[in-house]
Amino acid sequence: MSKTYYDPADLKKFGKISEWDEELGSKFFDYYNSVFEEGALTAREKSLIALAVSHVVQCPYCIDAYTKDGLERGIEKEEMMEAIHVGAAIKGGATLVHGVQMMNKYNKLSM
């Protein structure tokens, strides 16, 4: 197996971040767990959103975790890929819409 910067085994150590600051770690995990509880969105929908966001922010740990979570919740591979494309479209659109700033600046400077 080739070595990468990200060690998949580190995902299992995520809970240990509280060891160096128990108060803030506990607050984070309380919040994190609350976010993923059933609410207006189902846990399945939240898992699919998390998978798409994981790709947008390029977190390999989150990608692994929410791929597994999605499979456990019955999310099909086609749904996962479609969600990733939604994330990619938003990220691409956000990049391109900032082109308006460049266009405005260009027009201002070239007058």
N, C-alpha and C positions, 0 to 999 in steps of 0.2 A: 504494500500500500504506500502510495506516495505521501510525503509529509506536506502539510499545508500550514499556513499561519494559524488557521482556526482548527482547533482540536475538537472533534465532535464530542469527545468525552467531557469537555468543559461545560456543555449544556447541563449536565447532571449536577454541576457545581453551582448553578445559578443561585440557589438558595443561600449559599455561603457568603454572598455579598453582605449579608446582615451582620456577619461576625465582626467586621471592622467598624460598623456603626449600627448597632442594634436598633436604635430608635428610628433612624431614617429608613433602614432596611425594612423594618416592620410596617412603617407607614406606606412605603412603596408597595409591598406585597398585599397589604390590606386593600389599597386602591386598585392594584392590578387584578386581584381576585374579584373585587366588586364589579369592575368593568365587564368581566366575562360571565357574570351571573345572567340568568334569563331576565329579560326586561321587555322593552318594546321590540327588541330584536331577539331572536332565538340564539342559543349557544352555537348552533350550526351556522347561522348567518354571521355571527361574530367571528367564528373560526375562519370562514371564507374571507371576510374583510381582513383579518389579521394576516392571512396568507398573502393576500395581494399587497398589503402595506409592507410586509416582510421583504418582498421583492423590490418594492420601490426604495426602501431604505437600505437594501442589500445586506440584510443580516442573515448569515448562513445558519446561525443557531435557531432563529425564528422560523426560517424556511423549513428546517428539519422538524421543529416542534409542531408547526401548524400544518405541515403535510401529514404528519402522523396523526395529529388531532382530527384533521379533516377526514382522513380514512376511517378513523374510529367513529366518526359521526355520519358516515355514509356519503360523504361528498365524493362525487365521481370525478375522474381525471379531467373530463371535458369541462366541468364546472370550475375546477381549479385553474385550468389553463385560461378559460374565459375571464376569470377574476384577475389573473395576472395581466392579461391584455388590457383590462379596464385600468389597472394601475399604471401600466406602461403608457396608455393613451393620455391619462391625466398628467403624468410626469413629462411626457413629450409636449403636450399642450402648454404646460406651465413654462417649459423652456422656451417654446416658440412665442408665447404671448409676451415674454420679456423682450422679444425682438422689437416690439413697439417702442420700448424705451430707447433702444439703439436708433431706431428710425427717427424718433423725435429729436434725439441729441444730434444725429447726423444733419437733419434738416436745419436745426438751430445754428450749428457750427458752419454749415456750408453756405449760409445766406450772405 
